[in-house]
Amino acid sequence: DAEPSPHVRMLDRFLVAAEKAAIPEIRICVNKIDLLGDDRAEIEATFAPYIEIGYPVYTVSARTGEGVEALRDVLEGKISVFTGPSGVGKTSLLNAIEPDLGRRVSAVSRATTKGRHTTRYSELVSLSAGGYLADTPGIRAIAPWDVEPDELDGYYVEIAPHVAHCRFQDCTHTHEPGCAVLAAVERGEITEARYDSYLRLRE
């Protein structure tokens, strides 16, 4: 099985944290794509909204090498970091990009479907093609640091453009009349899933 399965609410938290940190290039990487066989429609549908709002999505397989070359190309000459939940194969992917690193990789625990923490600390490694890449310990939970509820809307890239058009300057985008964000949700310009993610994180 392709475990752990995609957890888009956690992904949204990672994206908010990355936007808060003003990281100039934010990309989503979906590993273990080989485990889906030829039936990839569901995973494509899951990540299509992210592509639509401007986040490049890379589907890769550290095991088969599918998509690794494209990922290697985009990392070239940059300082990058791999981060994500435990068990998604960050270290395996780093090994696929730089095979001579010889990093230890643990299998996903069958009992918990959560990855064992193979990587215990962050390390910046030099890439043979140029640039640096940090592998980080798997994260089981994430809450964006130093983000106030009333500024959260600015870190959802598809919500932010509508905020200035709300009737009230302190609009929470939850119930107010004249809320441009709610109107955008009704028009389908903001997906229900991402709006729900915003509400949950705001709470």
Secondary structure as UniProt FT lines:
FT   HELIX           8..20
FT   TURN            21..22
FT   STRAND          28..30
FT   HELIX           33..36
FT   TURN            37..38
FT   HELIX           41..52
FT   TURN            53..54
FT   STRAND          57..59
FT   TURN            62..64
FT   TURN            66..67
FT   HELIX           68..75
FT   TURN            76..77
FT   STRAND          79..82
FT   TURN            86..87
FT   HELIX           90..97
FT   HELIX           99..101
FT   TURN            110..112
FT   STRAND          123..126
FT   TURN            128..129
FT   STRAND          132..135
FT   TURN            145..146
FT   HELIX           149..155
FT   TURN            157..159
FT   HELIX           160..163
FT   TURN            164..165
FT   TURN            169..170
FT   TURN            177..178
FT   HELIX           180..186
FT   TURN            187..188
FT   HELIX           192..202
//
